């Protein structure tokens, strides 16, 4: 990867549930020495401390409580600090979901937003297979559709339209990785 010295690239990924954001983030770790910093990790940490299951609804509700009590940009504050302390040349934020997530992040130098587009039926199959959250494996199509209307999901399409790049993740890994490599080449030469 060609880049200027001391230039940290910050890549934000936005996409609907199970669109492939974590897969992109994992690839960036392996190929581009990236660090993944997740907006959901502070929520998962708190739920663990409260001995509550890490379900999509619990994370959404906890996020609402934290934002209402401590400000809409509370998670963005946490993530911004983690970005600043990262020693990696590339930092990936794989789950931007809300306008408030962007308030501080999009002001950082070398921030690039990438939208990931994936067909809903493909996303549903992926969510059942991966079982990232406790309730994913048994999720019905109706529940999956209902999750798409959670407060954490409704702004995704609108924010995604402002992305500098877009990835079509309706095919195989090779197709996905080729798109990522093209984007990274453009980003690193323009940083």
Secondary structure as GFF3:
##gff-version 3
##sequence-region A 1 191
A	DSSP	beta_strand	9	15	.	.	.	ID=ss1
A	DSSP	alpha_helix	21	32	.	.	.	ID=ss2
A	DSSP	beta_strand	34	36	.	.	.	ID=ss3
A	DSSP	alpha_helix	39	49	.	.	.	ID=ss4
A	DSSP	alpha_helix	56	70	.	.	.	ID=ss5
A	DSSP	alpha_helix	74	85	.	.	.	ID=ss6
A	DSSP	beta_strand	90	96	.	.	.	ID=ss7
A	DSSP	alpha_helix	99	105	.	.	.	ID=ss8
A	DSSP	beta_strand	111	117	.	.	.	ID=ss9
A	DSSP	alpha_helix	120	130	.	.	.	ID=ss10
A	DSSP	alpha_helix	141	147	.	.	.	ID=ss11
A	DSSP	alpha_helix	156	160	.	.	.	ID=ss12
A	DSSP	beta_strand	165	168	.	.	.	ID=ss13
A	DSSP	alpha_helix	173	190	.	.	.	ID=ss14
###
